[in-house]
Structures are given as C-alpha cells and as structure tokens.
Amino acid sequence: LNAVIGREQAKFLLSEFENFQYYKDDSPGIQVEITKFMETVKNLPEGMFKGFFTGTNGNDMHDDYLRGATGFMPGLHLADSKEAGWRLLEAGEYSKALEMQMKLTPLYCFERLYQLDVCKQILKRRGVIFNTKSRRANMTVFNAPAEKEFNRIYDRLKTAAQL
C-alpha cells in the first residue's frame, strides 16, 4: 500500500496527535510541495510540527533545506557525504553545500540509470560489502561500457565529494 496523506489531513493529524510530529514526502515536485506544506502548517501552535523530511535521497537537499525541510532520507552509499553537505547547510555555508552537491551531480545522473547497481558498487569500493550480487531478477546490471563510465565518474568524485 502506498498511501498519500494530503497537506490538510497531515495538518489535522499534527494538531490532534502528539506522536505525529513530522511529515515525510517523496512525491515528484517535492520542492513545490515543501513550500505549500510549510504554508499549510505555519499557524499550528509551537511544537506541534517539528519538521518536514524529504524521501528524495538528498539529491536536491540544498533547495529542500532553503524551502524549510528539516531532514532527508539518504541512501546508505552516500550517507556520510550527504550528512557533510547537510551540516554545511545548518552552519549557513550554503555556497559550500551547493558546490558539494554539484560535484555529486554526475553520479546522481548515472545512478538514475543503474540505481541499485551504483549503490552496491560504491558500498563495495568503500569496503562496506564484499559483492554486488542481487537476488532481484529485474536489477539492471553494469555491462562493460557502463562499468567504464562509472569508474570515470567515481574516480573523479571520490575526493571532491568525500566518497
């Protein structure tokens, strides 16, 4: 089940239930949704709403943060790089955070083509896992040209983006 809670319904839940304090969304166009959601909940009493989380892997966290997001759900393979970028945002170092995010952009683009394979390749290269096999039958698997392109992107970025 993939149920979506709308802004007004979320506002109601935030105002009625003390354990409902955060809202997470990963829908397309999340940046516009963050702005709309923040407008919807702005009049709630202090402390009822503690934050908006994005489920977009933090690929757009600079813009998400500037719109009011208080967190995101990064993939494990880039969690430390994303955390470093988030800390820069929290410290007011917006230009540095954006620069770090832009350095990861080639990887984001490549990752959209080979999602799980990129994640596993990075985790293997960082010594977190030992193989990239998957039991998923529909997983896209690198072929030789893809492996060559991934190596080029990864080698260029591993120092620039704390990989």
N, C-alpha and C positions, 0 to 999 in steps of 0.2 A: 504494500500500500504506500503510495506516495501522495500524502495529503498536504494541501497547502492551507495555511492559516492566513487569512487576509489581514490587512492593517487594522481595521476596526475590530475584528474578532480578537486579534492579539492585544489591542488596547484594552478591551474588556477583560481578557484573562489577566493581564498585568495589574489591572485595578482590583480584581476580585480575589486573586490567589497569591498569597505571599511567596510561594515557592516558584512562581512563574515570574522571572526577573529579567531574562534575556530573550532575545529573538534572533534566530539564525535564518538566513535566506541564501539560496544559491541559484536563484532564477536568472534567466537571461536579462540583461539590462539592469543588473544589480545596483549600479551607481545611482540611477534614477530612483530605484526603489528605496535606497538608503535615505535619500533626501525626502521622499514622500513619507516614509515611515517616521523619521525624526520629526517632521511637521505634525504628524498624527498624534504622537505621544508627548509632545512638548508641554502640555498642560497637566500631565499626571503629577500627583504630589511627589515631592523629593523622596528618592529611594525606592520607588515602585518599579522603575525601569532602570536597570543597571547597564544595559549595553546591547549593541547590535553586532552580531557576528556574521561574517560572510563565509560561504562554503565554496568559494571560488579558488581555493588553493593559494590565495595570497598573490596571485599573478598581477592583480591591479590594486594592491594594498595601499599604495600611495594615494590614489584617488579615493579609495574607500575610506581611508583614515581622515582625509580632509573633509569628507562628507559626514563624518560622525561615527563611523564604525569603530568599535572598541576591541575587535579581535577578528581572527580569521582561522580557517582550518587548513593548515598547510599539509602537503604530502610529506611523508617521512623523509624522503630522499633529499629534500631541500629545507627541512625544518630549521636547521641552525642558520642558514643563510637568510631565510625569511625572518627569523627571530632578530637577527642583527639589523635587518632593514627596519623592522618594527621599532626596535629600541632607538634607532636614529630618528624615526618619526616622533616618538614620545619625547625625545630630547630637543625637538624643534629643528633638527638637522634635515629639513625637507629636501634640499638640493642633493645632499649626500645619499639620502634614501632613494630618491628618484634615479640618481646615477647608478646605484647598485641594482635597482630593479631593471633599468635599461640594459645593463650588462647581461642580465639573465634572459632578455627577450628572445635571442636566437634559440635558446634552449626551450622556452615556452612554445615557440612555433613548432619546433621539431617534436616536442612532447605531444602536441595535439595529434600528430600523425601516428605515433607509436607509444601511446600512453603508458601502459604497464611495463612495456619493454624498457623505456627510458628510465623509469623509476628503478627497476631491478638492475639495470646496467650501472646506474650511479651508486646504488647501495653496494653492489659487488665491488666496484672500483674503490669504494671507501672502506672496504673490509667489514661491512655490516652483515652481508650474506655471502654465501660461497658459490651459489649458482643462480642462473636466471630462468630456470625451467618453470613452467606453469602447467597446472592441470586443466586450465581453461582451453577448450578446443578452439575458440574464436579469437584467441590472442594474436595480435599482429606480431610477427617475429622479424627481427632485422634480417635483411639479406646483405650481401657484400657492399653494395653502394650505400645502403642505409648505415651500416657499421662505419664505413669510411667517413660519412658526413657527421655522424655522432662523435666520432673521435676528434674530428676537426673542431667541432663546437665545444666539446668538453675540455679539450686541451687548452683552448683559447680562454675559456671562462674559469677554469678551476682556481686560478689565483685571483683573478679580477673580482669574482663574486663569492669568495670564501668557500669553494667547493672542495 
